[in-house]
């Protein structure tokens, strides 16, 4: 009977190197995963989180700070597309400008919707320190345009991009979701004629 030779175990130095290599590899993978996870998490802003964190309208109208009101709806794709920019602008200007979010689907805001003549969303209203409307922008706005308007609002100078128009979702304040209507909110204003 022949006995086959038993293989020699690898030297301890090789085992230590292999173990260190595996540890470094796992650490790199975990670091990349953590970095991408945090990056994705901080870039994602939702309309509901912005609305929850926004300044109450009655406070904004009386605290002697300029105000940006955004009329929005959860179903509005243009509003959703701008949520990250609004969050970033609020982080930059929030100590000098009130940010107010008003959902057009909430009948509580119907008087404001009618007062500011909201017929497309997002609809931005810029208020001076006394709470008077001085400009509006309707539709998706590039962040630099909103930032330039906020800079002028803080400085008390004329807004460089007042009356700006971008891509909107139409909204009719007389058509309420709790009543039978001819427009589907997700249709972005396309009306069905009967």
C-alpha positions, -999 to +999 in steps of 0.1 A: +000+000+000+014+033-010+007+063+009+004+095-010+023+124+005+002+150+023+004+184+008+023+209+028+003+237+043+009+272+029+034+293+048+019+315+074+031+347+056+011+337+025-020+331+046-017+365+063-013+382+029-044+364+016-065+373+046-054+410+044-062+411+007-097+398+014-102+423+043-091+452+021-113+441-008-144+438+015-136+473+030-134+488-005-167+473-016-184+484+016-170+520+013-182+523-023-216+510-014-219+534+016-207+563-006-233+556-033-260+550-008-255+583+010-251+601-023-284+588-036-301+594-003-291+631-001-300+638-037-335+625-034-360+651-023-397+644-022-425+669-024-440+656+008-408+661+027-404+696+013-440+704+023-436+690+058-405+711+063-419+743+047-427+775+066-464+779+074-480+805+052-493+826+081-458+828+096-442+836+063-466+865+057-458+882+090-421+875+098-407+904+077-386+880+054-391+876+017-410+845+007-411+820-021-444+802-024-446+771-046-480+758-056-476+721-064-493+688-066-480+653-058-489+641-093-471+669-111-441+656-128-426+690-133-429+696-095-413+663-088-385+671-112-377+703-094-379+689-058-341+684-056-333+720-068-359+734-044-343+715-015-308+727-025-321+763-028-338+761+006-305+748+021-287+778+006-313+806+012-335+792+040-320+815+066-329+846+045-360+835+026-392+817+037-400+786+016-437+778+015-452+748-003-490+748-010-506+717-025-533+727-050-552+695-044-558+706-008-590+727-008-577+746+022-555+766-003-583+774-028-584+811-017-546+814-023-549+795-056-575+819-068-558+850-054-525+842-071-542+830-103-526+796-103-535+779-136-503+758-141-479+741-117-454+745-104-464+781-099-439+802-079-449+835-063-421+858-049-432+880-020-413+909-006-407+915+031-442+930+035-458+899+020-467+916-013-464+896-045-438+911-068-432+884-094-443+849-105-427+821-124-447+793-138-434+758-148-400+741-145-373+767-138-336+761-140-319+763-106-297+793-117-328+813-126-345+807-093-312+814-075-309+848-093-345+857-084-338+847-048-307+868-047-326+898-060-355+891-036-331+891-006-314+923-019-347+940-024-339+947-061-361+939-092-361+902-100-342+895-132-365+866-143-400+877-133-428+863-153-407+833-164-424+804-181-413+768-182-429+734-187-461+731-166-489+708-155-522+726-161-544+731-131-580+743-129-590+755-095-627+751-104-623+714-111-619+696-077-609+660-073-639+654-049-664+664-076-670+648-110-649+666-135-637+664-171-600+664-165-578+638-151-551+655-130-524+632-144-534+642-179-515+675-174-546+695-184-559+675-213-596+679-211-622+653-222-651+669-239-684+652-234 
